[in-house]
Amino acid sequence: MTAKTDVPSSSKLLVRAADHSRWPEQSQSHPLNPASLVRGLSLSELTGLKRLGIHLLKLAPGKESFLFHSHQSEEEFLYILSGRGIAEIGEERYEVGPGDFMGFPTPSVGHHLLNPFDEELVYLSGGERREVEVADFPRLGKRLVRTGMQAAIYEVDRGQKLSFEEE
């Protein structure tokens, strides 16, 4: 007798574009940014992926993705499908459009996506889903620490540097 494995049915492994309307879009905003509001689908959840997060996202005119941030352990990417946006990467700002790809290996440089234009920005966003993640919000002096589904945000003392040098 073999052990039962939790394998999605083959119909769950394929998400067809024509079926996107079957699943209601979800909205999400970052609690530290009142201009943040993205809508979309988690394609990875629809297909049962557990180690990757892949999302089809829409950013309305005048809205921002989340908050300028960097990752310590989870790599992330963005791929623009339609519309235009402004990508903040480090201290630079770039206009981005269809076919543009951004990849953020860890530890990542700070990044953020804004839509100051008149048309909706549609993009794929994806990355790793590790058990533990640390993300910094350098413009706010805050740090998020997430373990599993539990997360907390802490103030970062910019003036204190800890040193662990051997004596």
ZAZA-28997 format. One record per atom (N, C-alpha, C): residue in three letters; x, y, z. Coordinates in steps of 0.05 Angstrom, whole numbers, plus 5000, padded with zeros to 4 digits. Layout:
// ZAZA-28997
ALAXYZ
...
This chain:
// ZAZA-28997
MET501749775000
MET500050005000
MET501850255000
THR501250444983
THR502850694982
THR501550914998
ALA503151095008
ALA502151325023
ALA500651515004
LYS498551625014
LYS497051824998
LYS498552084997
THR498852194973
THR500152454970
THR498052654963
ASP498552904970
ASP496753124964
ASP497453244938
VAL496753114916
VAL497353204889
VAL494853324877
PRO494953574868
PRO492553694856
PRO491753544831
SER489153544825
SER488153414801
SER489253564777
SER489453424753
SER490653554730
SER489053804722
SER486453814728
SER484854044720
SER485654284738
LYS486654234761
LYS487554454779
LYS490354554772
LEU491854404756
LEU494554484750
LEU494654684726
LEU492454724713
LEU492354904690
LEU490255114696
VAL491155364696
VAL489355594700
VAL489155734673
ARG486855704660
ARG486455824634
ARG485556114636
ALA486556284618
ALA485856564618
ALA482856604617
ALA481456444602
ALA478556464599
ALA477056414626
ASP478456274644
ASP477156204670
ASP477756404692
HIS479456604687
HIS480156794708
HIS477656924721
SER475556964705
SER473157094716
SER471756914736
ARG472356654737
ARG471156464756
ARG472056524784
TRP474456644787
TRP475556694814
TRP475456994819
PRO474157074840
PRO474057364845
PRO476857484852
GLU477357714841
GLU479857854848
GLU479857914878
GLN482257904888
GLN482657984916
GLN484158244916
SER483658414936
SER485058664939
SER486858654964
GLN489158794962
GLN490958794985
GLN492359064985
SER492759175009
SER494259425012
SER496159385035
HIS498159555035
HIS500159545057
HIS499259735079
PRO499159645103
PRO498159815125
PRO499760065131
LEU502260075121
LEU503860315126
LEU503860505102
ASN502260445081
ASN502160625058
ASN499260655049
PRO498060885055
PRO495260925047
PRO494760935017
ALA496860975001
ALA496560974971
ALA496760694960
SER497360494976
SER497660224967
SER495060084962
LEU494659974938
LEU492359804933
LEU492859644907
VAL493159384909
VAL493359204886
VAL490959014886
ARG490158934862
ARG488058744859
ARG489058514842
GLY488058274845
GLY488958064828
GLY488357784838
LEU489757594825
LEU489457314831
LEU492157194840
SER491957004858
SER494356844865
SER494356594848
LEU495756604826
LEU495856374808
LEU497156134822
SER499056184839
SER500355954853
SER498455814871
GLU496755954885
GLU494855824903
GLU492755664887
LEU491955774864
LEU489955634847
LEU491055364838
THR493655344834
THR494855094824
THR496154924846
GLY496155014871
GLY497154864893
GLY500154894898
LEU501455084885
LEU504355134891
LEU504655224920
LYS506655114933
LYS507055184961
LYS509655334966
ARG511655294949
ARG514255414954
ARG514655674937
LEU512855724918
LEU513055964902
LEU510356114904
GLY510556374904
GLY508156544902
GLY508256684875
ILE506156644859
ILE505956774832
ILE503256904831
HIS503257164826
HIS500757314827
HIS500357484802
LEU497957484791
LEU497257664769
LEU495957904782
LEU497258134780
LEU496458374795
LEU495758604777
LYS494058774788
LYS493159014774
LYS493459254793
LEU494659464782
LEU495159704797
LEU493659934783
ALA491560044796
ALA489960254784
ALA491560514782
PRO490660694764
PRO491960954763
PRO492061094790
GLY494261214797
GLY494561354822
GLY495161184846
LYS495460914843
LYS495960734865
LYS498860644865
GLU499660524887
GLU502360414891
GLU502060124899
SER504159964893
SER504059674899
SER503959634929
PHE505959674943
PHE505959644972
PHE507459864985
LEU509959824990
LEU511660025004
LEU514559974996
PHE516160174993
PHE518960144986
PHE520159955006
HIS521259724997
HIS522259515015
HIS524559365003
SER525859205020
SER527959025011
SER527558765026
HIS528458545014
HIS528258275026
HIS530958165034
GLN530958015056
GLN533357895065
GLN533657605057
SER531357465054
SER531557175047
SER529857085024
GLU527857235016
GLU526057144994
GLU526657304968
GLU527357164947
GLU527757304921
GLU525057364910
GLU524957574893
GLU522457674882
GLU522857764853
PHE520757754837
PHE520857864810
PHE518258004803
LEU518458174783
LEU516158314771
LEU516458304741
TYR514258244727
TYR514258244697
TYR511858394688
ILE512258614674
ILE510058784665
ILE508758674640
LEU506058644642
LEU504458534620
LEU503158754603
SER502058954616
SER500759174602
SER500759424619
GLY500459654606
GLY500459904621
GLY503360004625
ARG503560224641
ARG506160334647
ARG506260394677
GLY508660394688
GLY508960464716
GLY511660584721
ILE512160654746
ILE514760754754
ILE515860554775
ALA518160444769
ALA519460264787
ALA521660424802
GLU521460414828
GLU523660524845
GLU525460294852
ILE527960314844
ILE529960094849
ILE532360244861
GLY532860184887
GLY534960344901
GLY534160634901
GLU535960804893
GLU535361094892
GLU534561184865
GLU534161004846
GLU533461074818
GLU530461024813
ARG529361174794
ARG526561134785
ARG526661074755
TYR525160874746
TYR525160784718
TYR522260764709
GLU521660864685
GLU519060814673
GLU519160524662
VAL517160364668
VAL517060084659
VAL514460034643
GLY514559844625
GLY512259784608
GLY512359494600
PRO510559414582
PRO510259134574
PRO512959004566
GLY513458774577
GLY515858614572
GLY518158674590
ASP517958884607
ASP520158944625
ASP520058754649
PHE522458664657
PHE522758464678
PHE524558584700
MET523858544725
MET525558624747
MET525958384765
GLY528458334772
GLY529058114790
GLY530658214814
PHE529858114838
PHE531158214862
PHE532257974878
PRO534857904873
PRO536157694889
PRO536657804917
THR537057624936
THR537457704963
THR540357714971
PRO541057884990
PRO539358095001
PRO538858294979
SER536358384977
SER535558554954
SER535958844960
VAL536058994938
VAL536059284940
VAL533159364944
GLY532659594956
GLY529959694960
GLY528559724933
HIS525959674933
HIS524459694908
HIS521459744914
HIS520059854893
HIS517259934896
HIS516159994869
LEU513559954865
LEU512260004839
LEU509960204843
LEU509860404826
LEU507760614827
LEU506460644800
ASN503860724800
ASN502560774774
ASN501461064774
PRO503061254765
PRO502161534763
PRO500761594736
PHE500361384719
PHE499261424693
PHE496161384692
ASP494961434669
ASP492061424667
ASP490861144661
GLU492660954656
GLU491660684650
GLU492560484671
GLU491060264673
GLU491660054693
GLU494259924686
LEU495859854706
LEU498359714702
LEU497859424711
VAL498459234693
VAL498058944698
VAL500758814697
TYR501358644718
TYR503958514719
TYR503858254734
LEU505858084730
LEU506257844746
LEU508257914767
SER507657824791
SER509457854814
SER509857584826
GLY512357514832
GLY512757254844
GLY515257244860
GLY515457024875
GLY517856984891
GLY517556744909
GLU519556714926
GLU519756484943
GLU517756524967
ARG517056294978
ARG515456285003
ARG516956135024
ARG518756265036
ARG520356135057
ARG518956145084
GLU519655975102
GLU518455975129
GLU519056235144
VAL521456345140
VAL522256585154
VAL523056795133
GLU522057035137
GLU522857265119
GLU523257505136
VAL525257665128
VAL525757925140
VAL525758125118
ALA524058325120
ALA523858535100
ALA524258805113
ASP525858975101
ASP526259235112
ASP524759445096
PHE523859655111
PHE522559885099
PHE524360125106
PRO526560155091
PRO528660335098
PRO527860625100
ARG525860715085
ARG524960995086
ARG523461055112
LEU522460845125
LEU520860875149
LEU522460785174
GLY524860665170
GLY526360565192
GLY524960335207
LYS523560165191
LYS522159935202
LYS523059675190
ARG522559455204
ARG523359185195
ARG520959005201
LEU520258835181
LEU518258635184
LEU519758365188
VAL518858215208
VAL519857945212
VAL517457765211
ARG517457565193
ARG515257375190
ARG516257095193
THR514856945210
THR515356665213
THR512756525208
GLY512656365187
GLY510056235179
GLY508156455172
MET505856455184
MET503756655178
MET503756885200
GLN505556865219
GLN505757075240
GLN507857275232
ALA507057535233
ALA508957745226
ALA508757975246
ALA511058115249
ALA511158345267
ALA512958555254
ILE512358805259
ILE513959025248
ILE515259165271
TYR517859215269
TYR519459335290
TYR520759595281
GLU521259775299
GLU522860015294
GLU525759925292
VAL527260045273
VAL530059985270
VAL531560235280
ASP533360195299
ASP534960415310
ASP537160455290
ARG536960665274
ARG538960725253
ARG541660805264
GLY541660895289
GLY544260995300
GLY545860775313
GLN544760545318
GLN546160335333
GLN547060115314
LYS549660065314
LYS550659835298
LYS551759625317
LEU550759385315
LEU551659165332
LEU554059045319
SER556058985335
SER558458855325
SER558858595340
PHE559558385325
PHE559958125337
PHE562858035331
GLU564658215334
GLU567458145329
GLU568457975352
GLU570357795345
GLU571557625366
GLU573457795382
GLU573557735408
GLU575357875426
GLU578057775425
